[in-house]
């Protein structure tokens, strides 16, 4: 069950265009969001910071009311670059500290200085004749130790990881002095990840599910087919009708009710309010089981697929 004092429904900032980010953040705070899930790689942290600053200036929320998460990008894994990356995110977000800082992927890439390119993204040299990812020889335990130093310096309150599998969690727990507070993973009824969630929670970690609506986040990226939408599946539709809710609300309720936080993304104020309105109903055990039975182990966000297709580099992290 949840251990952190983090709102169970967060506002995801992935793929929100820069020109809409600040206004969307203000509108989200106005709608009632207090948890914001950001990352250097989303390329909109400066605009997110503008929105948070405006919302606080307008008295919509105080810093103490907010939970802000950011993530360490792959090119900053070496110990000497972790604090640099964190401070850059803090400056862009206009914050003195982060509530949670996560290792974005268990993938170390060669360093790219912020003055050269920021965010660095995946390709080491996009202008090369044949641009590729360039892995760096940095062990995850080195990165974690540098993450722990951020806690000691007061730059972040909690640290954790994204996109880790159970084997990496077992390994992490053998050397972590500051224990990971969070595992963030893709999770939805087509990818329930029951064993991984149970493993993380067994170690006292909270779990956040990204892409809680499944394929919806991936249509525009050509990483999912239209027919893979969860919104029209029978168990979801039946539950939505039974409770007078939308299919999206049912999916978010399923995620929260199984003990994970969820971070849906939208720029539409009416959807923001809709996504928050899931505390006034509860799915039955039968409904939960029916929705969970949709599992196909279908992962939409898989570096073993998109890295080769987009970055000319085969780099799987899931078997």
N, C-alpha and C positions, 0 to 999 in steps of 0.2 A: 504494500500500500504506500501512498505518497508520504515522503519523509520531509521534503523541503517545503518551506512556506512559499511555494511558487504557484501562482494561479494555474489551474488545470487547463485553461483555454488560453493559448497565446496567439499573438498576431505575427504570422510568418512574413518575412520581408523578402524572401527569395523571389526573383523575377518581377518585382514591382519596379517599373521604370523610374529612373532618377527624377524625371520631371513631375512625377505624381507622388513621390515618396513622402515629402514633407507634409503635404496636405493630407495624405492618407493616414499618416501617423497621428496628426492632430485629430482627424475625424475618428480614428480608432480609440484614442484616449477619451474623446467625448462620448463615444458609444459605450465605454466601460472597460475597454482593454487596459490591463496593467502589466501584462507580460509581453515583451517584444523579443522576437528571435531574429537576430542579425548575424552577419558574418562579413569579414573583409571581402570575401570573394563575391558577395552579392553586388558590389560596386555601387552601393547607395548608402553607406554608413554616414557620410557627411550630411546627406539630405535627411536621413533618419535623425541625426543629431539636431538638425534645424527644427524638425517637427517636434521632437521631445522638448527642446528648449522653448518653443512657442507654446506648447501645451502647458508647460510649467509656468511660463510667464503669464498666461491667461488664467492661472489658478485652477486648471482642470485636474491637476494632480501634482503632488510633490515628489521629489526624488525618492523619498522613503516609501511612497505608494507603488513605485515602479519596480519591475523585475526586468533587467536587461541582460540578455545573453549575447555573446559574440563568440567567434571561432578563430582559432589559429590556422592560417593557411599553410598548405603543404611546403611552400618554399621557405618557411621560417622555422623549420623543425630543429635546426642546429641550436645548441644551447645559447650561443651568443646572439641569436636573432629573435628569440621568443619574447623577451621584454620589449624589444624594438617594435615588434608586431602588435603587441598588446597596447603599448603607448600610442601607436598610430590609430588604432581603433578607438581608444579613449578620447584622443584629440578630435577625431572625426565625429564621434558621438556626443562630444561636449560634456563628458562625464569624468568624475574623479575616480570612479571605481566601477567594475562590472559585478553584477550579482553572480554571473556564471560565465566561465570561459572554457571552451571545449576544443580539443584537438579535432579538426574538421574531418580528416581522413587519416587512416593509418598508412599514409603514403608520404614519404619524404622526397622532395624534389630539390634540385640545386637552387641555391639562393639567387634571388633577383632583387636588387636594391630598389626601395620605393621610389627613389628619384629616377630610376631607369624606366620602371613601369609599375603602376599600381591601379588596381590590384594586379598581381603578376599573372594570374590565371594558370593554365596548365602547360602551355608551350614554353620551352626555355627561350627560344628565339623565334618569334612569329615571322620574322623577315627572312629566315633561312630558306634555302632552296627546297629543303625537305624538312619542315619544322616538326619536332618531336618533343615529347616529355623527356626530361633528363633526371632520372632517379639519383638521389644523394645517399651516401653511405652514412646515414644517421640512424642509430637504433632508437626505438620508441622509448626505452628507459631514459635516454639522455633528454629527450623532449619532455618527458613527464617530470623529471627533476627540475627542469627550468620552469615548468608550469607551477610546481610547488613553491618555487621562489617568489612567484607573483603573489601568492597567498600571503607569504611571510612579509612582503613589502606593502600589503594592503591595497594592491592594485585590483585584485579580484577577491570576491568573498568565497566562491566555490569553484572547483575545477572538475572537468569530466571529459568524456570522449564521445565521438560520433563514429558510426559505421564500423565499430569493432564487432568481431565475432566472439563466440564464447571462449575459444582458445586464447585470444588476445586478452580477454578479461581475466582469465585464470592467471596468465602471465603477469599482467599489470598488478594484480593483487599480491604478488610475491615481492614486489619491490616498492610499491607505493607507500610513502610515509604519510602524506596527505591523501586519504582515501578518495577515490572518485565519487562525486556526488550524483553524477548523471551519466546515463547512456542515452544518446539520441540516435534513433534508427528509423528507417522506413518501415512503417507498419500500418496495415489496413486489412480488411477481410480477405483480400487476395494474397496477402503476405502476413500471416498472423504472428510469426516469430515467437511462438509460445515458449519454446525451450530457452531461447536467448533472453527473453523478458524474465522468465523464472530465474535464470542464472544471475542476471543483474540484480534483481530484487533480493535474491538470496545473499548477495554480497552487501546489501544495504543501500544499493543505488536506486535512485528514481529513474524512470524511463520516460522519454518524450518521443512521441510518434510523429515523424514528419510525413508529408503526403498522406494525411489521414483519410482523404477522400479517394485515394488510389490514383487512377489514371488521369484524373482531371488536370493535374499539374503538368502532364507530359504530352498532351495532344499537340500543343503549339511547337514543341521541340521534336516532333515526329518520333517520339520514344514510346508511344502507345497508340493503339488503334482505337477508333471511335467505338467499336464494339466491345471494348474492354471496360467501359464505364460501369462502376458499381451502383450508380444511382438508379438504374432500372432493373436491378436484380430482384427476383421475387421475394426473398426474405426481407430485404430492405424496404421494398414497396409495401409489403404486408404490415410491417411494423410501423411505417410512416402513417398508413391509413388508420391503424388501430389507435395511434396516439395523437392523431391530428397534427403531425409534424412533417417537415420535408424530409426527403431521403438524405440530404446532407446532414440535417440535424440528427437523424438516426445514426449515421456513420460516426459522427463526432461523439454522440452519447455512448455508442459501443466502445469507442476508444477510451473515453474517460472512465466508463463503468468497469473496464477490465484493469484499471489501475495505472493507465498511462496519461500523461499530459498530451495535448494535441495542439498543433500550430497551423491552422488553416490560413490561407492567404486570399485576400480579396481587396479590391479598391472601391467596391460599391458599398456605400453606407448602409443600405438596407440589408445586404449580406453580412456586414459586420455585426449588426444587431441580431440577425437570424442565427449566426454561428454562436453567439453568446447565450442564446435562449434555449439551453438544453438541461437546465437544472430542475425543471418543473415536471419531469417525467422520468420513469425508470423502465428499462427493458426487462422483460421477464427472463428467467433462466432459459426457457424454451426459445425465446427470440434471440437471446445472446448466442445460444448454441447453433441456431439456424444460420445466423449471420457468419459465425466463425466457420461453419462448414463450407463456406465459399472458398476457403483457402486453396490456392493453387501453387503456393510458393513462387508467385509471379512478382519478380523484382523489376521495377521500372528504372530505378536509379542505380545502375551497375557499371562501375568503371571497367569491368572486364568486357563490356559491350561498347559503351560510349567512348572510352579512351582510344580504342582502336579505330572506331568509325570517324571520330572528330579530330584526334590528335596523333594519328599514325603510330600509336604505341599500344601494344597489348599489355595490359597491367591489371589482371584480375586480383580481387581481394576476397572474393567469395568463391567457394568450391561448388 
